[in-house]
Amino acid sequence: MVLIIEGTLVAPNDYMVLGNVGTWISFEWISGFTVSGGVLDGRGGRLWACKFNEESNNCPSGATTLSFTKSKDITISGLKSVNSQLYHIVINECENVLLQDLTVFAPGSSPNTDGIHVQQSNHVIISDSNIGTGDDCISVGVGTTDLSIDNVVCGPGHGISIGSLGKDVDEPGVESVTATGVVFKGTQNGVRIKSWGRPSHGYVRNVLFRNITMVDVQNPIIIDQNYCPNNLNCPGQESGVEVSNVTYEDIRGSSATEVAVKFDCSPKYPCSRIRMKNVLLTYKGQLATASCANAVGTVDGIIEPTSCIILEPN
């Protein structure tokens, strides 16, 4: 079955119409379905303004523009999504999903407008797309396995983020994620792994970041296992999410901050089997620096900034 969108679908101008319903366009329990072409305009500007108004405390959370849940063999191709109230596209509990030739955009200041969010899903491909938002270009949630990201331009936004993970003690892990041929332009982060600083049985393993270009990215390479927003429910605790077998290969470009590589890993479960090969990142045309805590792995080829990970014994 194919849904062809010709023209633009426009959300209601009054954000209260959709603001509390969760999702504007939702598909569940379907198989062998394609969405092709067209534009989805979430008209999120007025809701963002409400959220930015400190005197307003009755703003709804907003609606995701497009979601697929408990579905398989799904293709989204040639679609443009703009100005979503909340997330643009969510893939939840799905199998065999192809997202290609997409354009996703919201201003860099727009809150929580993730481009594509994948969770609890298997065998998902995101390719040949341009994504710029006020949050993660692509966010990878719990229970994601076999995710491939290829030939994507990201910016503005917060980069590609695995996490945040570890919010709950018992949650499925993330594994077999590959990102290749990605260009980050002026983003807050490049490739990021993020977990809450508190106990969890979650994990991240078998991740490959290869052939990545950074253009004035604030945190080009970062693992943050001490995520604790507003210092609530986690100060003084240690992340239980185990991060292992993560490879950074052929990554080049410029950092907007002096620290271009930051591995802030859990003291209880240090990051292990971190592999760095041919990484060259500069800051204002000069050498950048790296910061490491509890990260163990190997290095190969040209590594700038100089690696600070603890080398695994031969």
C-alpha positions in Angstrom: 0.0 0.0 0.0 1.3 3.4 -0.9 0.3 6.8 0.4 1.4 9.5 -2.0 1.2 13.1 -0.6 0.9 15.7 -3.3 1.3 19.2 -1.9 1.4 20.2 1.8 -0.6 18.9 4.8 -0.8 21.8 7.3 -1.5 21.3 11.0 -4.1 23.5 12.7 -2.9 27.0 13.6 -4.2 26.7 17.1 -1.6 24.5 18.8 -4.1 23.4 21.5 -5.9 21.3 18.9 -3.0 18.8 18.7 -0.9 19.9 21.7 -2.1 17.1 24.0 -2.9 14.3 21.6 0.6 13.0 21.3 0.8 12.5 17.5 -0.6 14.4 14.5 -0.4 11.5 12.0 -0.1 8.0 13.4 0.1 4.5 12.0 -0.1 1.3 14.0 0.0 -2.4 13.3 0.5 -2.1 9.6 2.7 -4.0 7.2 4.1 -3.3 3.7 3.3 0.4 3.7 5.0 3.4 1.9 4.7 7.1 2.5 6.0 9.0 -0.6 6.6 12.7 -1.3 4.8 15.8 0.0 5.3 18.2 2.9 4.1 18.0 6.5 4.0 21.4 8.2 3.5 21.1 11.9 3.2 24.9 12.4 5.0 24.6 15.7 6.1 28.3 16.0 3.3 29.5 18.3 3.8 26.5 20.7 7.5 27.2 20.9 6.8 30.8 21.7 4.5 29.6 24.5 7.2 27.4 25.9 9.8 30.2 25.8 7.4 32.6 27.7 8.5 32.2 31.4 5.1 33.6 32.6 3.2 30.8 30.8 2.8 27.5 32.6 -0.1 26.0 30.6 1.6 25.1 27.4 0.9 21.6 26.1 3.8 19.3 25.4 3.1 19.3 21.7 2.5 16.6 19.0 4.9 14.5 17.1 4.2 15.0 13.4 4.5 11.4 12.1 4.8 8.1 13.9 4.8 4.4 13.1 4.3 1.9 16.0 4.3 -1.9 16.0 4.7 -2.0 12.2 7.0 -3.7 9.7 8.2 -3.3 6.2 7.7 0.5 6.1 9.2 3.0 3.7 9.2 6.8 4.1 10.6 8.4 0.9 10.9 11.9 -0.5 9.0 13.5 2.4 9.6 16.9 3.8 8.7 17.7 7.5 8.9 21.2 8.8 8.3 23.0 12.0 7.0 20.1 14.0 5.5 20.9 17.5 7.6 18.1 19.0 9.5 15.2 17.3 9.2 15.1 13.5 9.3 11.4 12.9 9.1 8.6 15.4 9.7 4.9 14.7 8.6 2.8 17.7 8.5 -1.0 18.0 8.9 -1.5 14.3 10.9 -3.8 12.0 12.4 -3.3 8.6 12.0 0.4 8.1 13.6 2.5 5.3 13.7 6.3 5.6 15.3 7.9 2.6 15.6 11.2 0.7 14.0 13.1 3.6 14.2 16.8 4.4 13.5 17.7 8.0 13.7 21.2 9.3 12.9 23.4 12.3 14.9 26.4 13.7 17.8 25.7 15.9 16.1 27.4 18.8 12.9 25.2 18.6 12.6 23.0 21.7 12.5 19.2 21.5 12.0 19.0 17.7 14.1 15.9 17.2 14.3 15.0 13.5 14.0 11.2 13.6 13.7 9.2 16.8 14.1 5.4 16.7 13.3 3.2 19.7 12.5 -0.5 20.4 13.0 -1.2 16.7 15.1 -3.5 14.5 16.7 -3.1 11.1 16.1 0.6 10.4 17.9 2.4 7.6 18.1 6.2 7.4 19.9 7.5 4.2 20.4 10.4 1.8 18.7 13.0 4.0 19.1 16.6 5.3 18.1 17.2 8.9 18.2 20.5 10.9 16.3 20.9 14.1 16.4 22.4 17.6 17.3 19.0 19.1 18.8 15.8 18.0 18.9 15.3 14.2 18.6 11.6 14.9 18.0 10.2 18.4 18.4 6.5 19.2 16.3 5.2 22.1 16.2 2.0 24.2 15.8 -1.3 22.5 17.2 -0.2 19.1 19.2 -2.8 17.2 20.6 -2.9 13.7 20.3 0.8 12.8 22.2 2.1 9.8 22.6 5.9 9.1 24.3 6.8 5.8 24.8 10.0 3.8 23.0 12.4 6.1 23.7 16.1 6.6 22.9 17.3 10.1 22.6 21.0 11.2 21.4 22.9 13.1 20.7 20.6 16.0 22.2 18.5 18.7 23.8 15.9 16.4 23.3 12.1 16.4 22.6 10.9 20.0 22.4 7.4 21.3 20.4 8.1 24.4 19.7 9.3 26.8 19.7 5.7 28.2 19.6 4.4 31.8 16.7 6.4 33.0 15.1 3.2 34.2 16.8 0.3 36.0 15.4 -2.4 33.7 15.5 -1.3 30.1 16.6 -3.0 26.8 20.0 -2.0 25.5 21.2 -0.5 22.1 23.4 -2.5 19.8 24.6 -2.7 16.2 24.4 1.0 15.2 26.4 2.3 12.2 26.7 5.9 11.0 28.7 6.6 7.9 29.1 9.5 5.5 27.5 12.0 7.9 28.3 15.7 7.8 27.6 17.8 10.9 27.4 21.6 10.4 27.4 23.9 13.4 25.7 21.4 15.7 25.9 21.2 19.5 27.2 17.6 19.3 28.5 15.3 16.6 28.3 11.7 17.6 27.1 11.3 21.2 26.4 8.5 23.6 24.5 9.7 26.6 23.3 7.9 29.8 21.8 8.9 33.1 24.2 8.9 36.0 22.3 6.3 38.0 21.9 2.5 38.2 20.6 0.6 35.2 20.9 -2.7 33.4 21.1 -1.1 30.0 24.0 -1.2 27.6 25.4 0.2 24.3 27.6 -2.0 22.2 28.8 -2.7 18.7 28.7 0.9 17.4 30.6 2.2 14.4 31.1 5.9 13.4 33.0 6.1 10.2 33.8 8.7 7.5 32.3 11.6 9.5 32.9 15.3 8.8 32.6 18.0 11.5 32.2 21.7 10.7 32.4 23.9 13.8 30.8 21.3 16.1 30.8 22.1 19.8 31.3 18.5 20.9 32.4 16.4 17.9 32.9 13.2 19.8 31.4 12.7 23.2 30.3 10.0 25.6 28.5 11.4 28.6 27.6 8.9 31.3 26.8 11.6 34.0 23.6 13.0 32.4 21.6 14.4 35.3 19.2 17.2 34.2 18.4 19.7 36.9 20.5 17.5 39.3 17.4 15.5 40.2 17.3 11.8 41.1 20.9 11.1 40.2 23.5 13.2 42.0 26.2 11.1 43.6 25.2 8.0 41.7 27.0 6.1 38.9 25.7 5.1 35.5 25.0 1.4 35.2 24.8 1.5 31.4 27.8 -0.5 30.0 29.3 1.1 26.9 31.6 -1.3 24.8 32.9 -1.9 21.4 32.5 1.6 20.0 34.6 2.5 16.9 35.5 6.0 15.7 37.2 5.8 12.3 38.1 8.4 9.7 36.6 11.4 11.5 37.8 14.8 10.5 37.0 18.5 10.7 36.8 21.4 13.1 35.6 21.7 16.7 33.9 24.9 18.0 35.4 24.3 21.4 38.9 23.4 22.5 37.9 19.9 23.8 37.0 18.0 20.7 36.9 14.5 22.2 35.3 13.8 25.6 34.8 10.4 27.1 33.2 10.9 30.5 32.4 7.3 31.4 31.0 5.5 34.4 33.5 4.7 37.2 31.6 1.6 38.0 31.3 0.4 34.4 34.1 2.0 32.4 33.7 2.3 28.6 35.6 -0.6 27.1 36.9 -1.6 23.7 36.8 2.0 22.5 38.6 2.1 19.1 40.0 5.2 17.5 41.5 5.1 14.0 42.4 8.1 11.9 40.8 10.9 13.8 41.8 14.5 13.0 40.0 17.4 14.7 41.2 21.0 15.0 40.1 24.0 17.0 40.5 27.4 15.4 43.1 25.9 13.0 45.2 24.6 15.9 45.4 21.3 17.7 42.3 20.6 19.9 42.4 18.6 23.1 40.8 15.5 24.5 39.4 14.7 27.9 38.9 11.2 29.3 37.6 9.5 32.4 37.2 5.7 32.7 37.7 4.9 29.0 39.7 1.9 27.8 40.5 1.0 24.2 43.0 1.1 21.3 44.3 3.7 18.9 45.6 3.4 15.3 46.7 5.7 12.6 46.7 9.5 13.0 45.0 10.6 16.2 44.6 14.4 16.8 43.9 15.5 19.4 46.2 13.0 21.1 44.2 10.2 22.6 43.8 10.1 26.4 42.0 6.7 26.6 43.7 4.0 28.7 45.3 1.6 26.2 44.2 -2.0 26.4 47.0 -4.5 27.1 48.4 -6.2 24.1 
